[in-house]
Amino acid sequence: MIEELNRTIDHLTQIATGDTVRSFTALTEDSALVIVDPKIKDQKMLLLVFATWCKACKGNMHQWNLLADSLIGYVNLVGLTSDSLFRIHQYKTEAQMRFETYSVAHDFNIMKRHKLLSFPKTILVDTTGIVLNVWTGTLSDPMRSHIQRVVLGMK
């Protein structure tokens, strides 16, 4: 019974394969409002969900940068955080981030609605908004290679 309750709680609080990512607004690094919608571009979206205070997230930056470099043109790769733009600017330099990053600090409910309350997460979303894969935690070299193969349609 406890295991069933735990599965129910996970289903309600953790994004999973098969869930839907609906469009939402975010702030770009220049403070412009942008609509993030997997249906806008005819490309899969790779969401890199992090927090600037998260040590594991900082540990993922190297792997995420490698993904960003290797998947240009194959996927719309976007960093997503609920941190302020001021903190993102500081962090981007410190962590040497090489990918576009959006803030949803203006509406934390976006993180709740999409069940993005734990970090770090790497989420592959198809062009209709359906979550294809979710990788949680620190990425290793083999895991990054696996994500590259999945994005490129290889097994």
N, C-alpha and C positions, 0 to 999 in steps of 0.2 A: 504494500500500500504506500509506503514512503517513497519507493522508487517511482511509482506511478505519479505521485504528487510532484516529485522532482522533475519528471519528464514534462508534466503540465506546466510547471513554473518555467522551465527552460523554453518551452514552446511559446509562452506568453512574453518572455523577456529577452530572448536571444534570436537574432536574425538567423534564418536557416535557408537551405536550398529549397526552392519552391515558393518562398515568400515574394512579395511584390514591392519594388521600390517605386513609389509614386513621385511625381515631380514636386520640387520644393524650391524655395528661394534661398539663396546664400549670398554672402558678400565676397567679392574678389579681393585680392590683396590691395587693390587701389580704391577700395570702398564702394565699388559699383555693385548694384544688385543684379544678380544673374539667376536665371531659372536653370536648375539642374534637373534634366529629364532624359532618361535613357532613350526615349523615343525620338529625340530631336536629331541626333546624328545616326547615320546608318552604320554604327559601330558598337561593339560591346563596350561596356564601361567597367573599369576597374577602380573601385573606391578603396582608398587607403585611409582608414579611420584611425585617428590618433588623438592624443592629448599632449600638450607641450610639457606637462608635469610627469608624464609616464616614462619611466626608465626603459621599459621593454619597447616602447614606441621609438625612442631615440635609437635603441639597438637595431630597429628595423630599417632605419633611414638608408643605410648602405645598400641593403637588399632592394628596397623600394626604388632607389636611384638606378640600380642596375636594371630593374624591371622597366622603369621609365625609358631608359636609353635603348633597351632591346626591343621594346614593343611599340615604338613610334610608328604610327600609321596603321597599326593593327587593333588598337583599343584606345578609347578615350580614358586616360588615366588621370584621376583627380584625388588630391588629398582633401580630407574633410575633418574638421575639428569644431568643437564648440568654444574654443578659446578666442580671445579678442584679437583683432587685427594687429594691435600693438605687439602682443605676445608672439603672434605668428611671424611678424617681421624680425623680431629678435631671434626666434627659434630657427627660422629659415636659414639665416646666416650661420648660426651656431651649429646646426645639424647638416649644413651643406645640401639642403633639399634642392632637387633639380626637376621638380614637377609642380604643376599648378595646384594651388591650395585654396580652398574656400572655407569660410567661417560661417557657422550657423549660430553664433553667439546672440544674435538678435531674437532667436526663437528656439530655445532649448527643447521645446516640444517636438521639433523635427527629429532630434536624436531619439526621443522616447517613442514616437510613432513608428520609426523604422527599427526599433529595438537595437540601437547602437549605444549601449550603456557600458560596455566593457571594451578595453583597448589592449593591444592593437588588433585591428581586423583588416583583412584583405578580402574584398568581396567582388566577385565577377558577376555582372548583370548583363542579360541579353538586351537586344534592341526593343523588346516589348516591356522591359522592366522586371522580368522574372530573374530571381537570384539563382545563378547556376552553381556557384561554389562559394563557400565561406572558409577562409583560413584564419584561425585565431591564434594569437600569441606571436612569439619571436620566430622569424623565418630563418631557416638554415639555407646553405647553398643548394642542397638537393630539393628543398621545398620550393625555392625560387625557380629552379629549373623545371620543376613539376608545373608550377603556375604558368611559366612561359609555354610549355608544351600544351597545356589545357587551352590557353588563350589562342594559340596558333592552330588549334584543332588537331593536335597530335595526341596520341595516348601516352 
